[in-house]
């Protein structure tokens, strides 16, 4: 099986307590993110993916979840790493309309329903944290 690393950004609006999610065409609602390209760190990939999918520039924080799954039909073993991130600047917009159909802020209950693979839901993610360190 081919190994694929995927990064996701948990972006929380502190005022409304809503989570930013994107709808991927032909797939489902997810947190902003995507596959890590060869030669990229997880941090570099996350910054690039969030910018491409939402138009936002972010600062990567702590790891809040690591999930993995075997996709037998694709022959892939995928490792999903979710980070808490802070928005530095930018306006939300869809850059690649052939990939993303909608971006919206959703309440935590809705986010939990759209992302059942996070035991404990968004609240659990906000309570967990591990440092991310790229060793030089």
N, C-alpha and C positions, 0 to 999 in steps of 0.2 A: 504494500500500500504506500502511496505517495503521501508524505507529510505536508500539510498546509497549515500555516499559522494565520489566524484571523484576530484582529484587534477591534474592540468596540469602545465607544466613549459614553460614559454615563454623565450627561449634562443636566444639571438640576437648576431650575430657576428658583433661587432662594426666596424671592418675594411670593411667588404663586405656589411653590413647592411642586411644580410640574416638571416632567421629564421630556426632553426633546427626542422624538422618534422620527424615522424615515420609513416610507413605504417603498420597497424595492419592487420594480415591475416584474411580474411573473413569479413573485415570491411572497413575502409577508412583511409585516412591520418589524423593524429591529431598531436597535440603537445605531447611531451613525458609526460607520467603520467599514472594514473590509480586509482583504488579504494583504499580507506583508510580501513585498517584492524582494527578489534577491538583492542582497547588499544593504537592505534597510534594517535599522533597529526597529523594535516594536514602537518606540516613541516616534521615530520619523514616519513610520507607516501610519500611525494614528493621526498625527498632525496633518499629513497629506490627505488621508481619507476623509477626515472631518471637513477640511477645506473644500475638497471636491464635492462632497455630498450636501453640505449645508452653507458654504460660503463663510463659515466662521473660522477664526484663528484661535487655537486653544493652547493652553499650557497643560501638559500631562501631569497628573498627580499619581496617587497610589493605585496599586492593583486591588480591585475589589472582588474579582472572581476569576477562576480558571475552570473552564469546562472543556470536555473533549468528547468527540463522537466519531464513530466509524461510519463512513458513507460507503457501504459495500458496492453499490451499483457504480459509483464513480471511482472506486478504488482509492479512496482518500481517508486518511486519518487526520481529522481537523482538531487543532487546539485553539480554543477561543479564549482570549485574554481580555477582560473588561477592566478599564481604568476609569477612575473618577477624573474629570477634567474641568478646568475653569476656562470660560470664554474670555479672551483678551480683547478681541475686536471683531468687527464685521457685521454684516447684515445677512439674515437668512434668505437664501435663494436657491433654486434648483439649477445647477450648472449643466448636468447631464440628464436631459429629459427622457432619454432612452433607457436610463437606469433607475431613476427615482421619480415616482409619480406625485408624491406629496411629502411634506415635512410639517409636523405639528407638535405642539406642546400638549401632553396628555397628563391627566391626573394619575396619581400613583396606582389607584385601583385598576384603571384601564391599562396602564403599563404592565402591571402584574398579570393581567389577563392575556395581554399580547406576548408576554415573555414568560411562559410557565416553566421554562428550564432553569430559572433562578429560584431555588428553594428559599423561602423567606421573603421573596419579592424584593422590590426596590428598597424597602425598609431594611432588609437584611444586608443588601449591598452597601447601604450607607453606614452600617455599623461595622462592616469588615474592612480591613485595610492591611496591605503589606507593601513595603517599599519596593519601588522598581529601581534597579541599579543596572546600568550598562557598564560592564567592567572593561577598562582600557588595557 
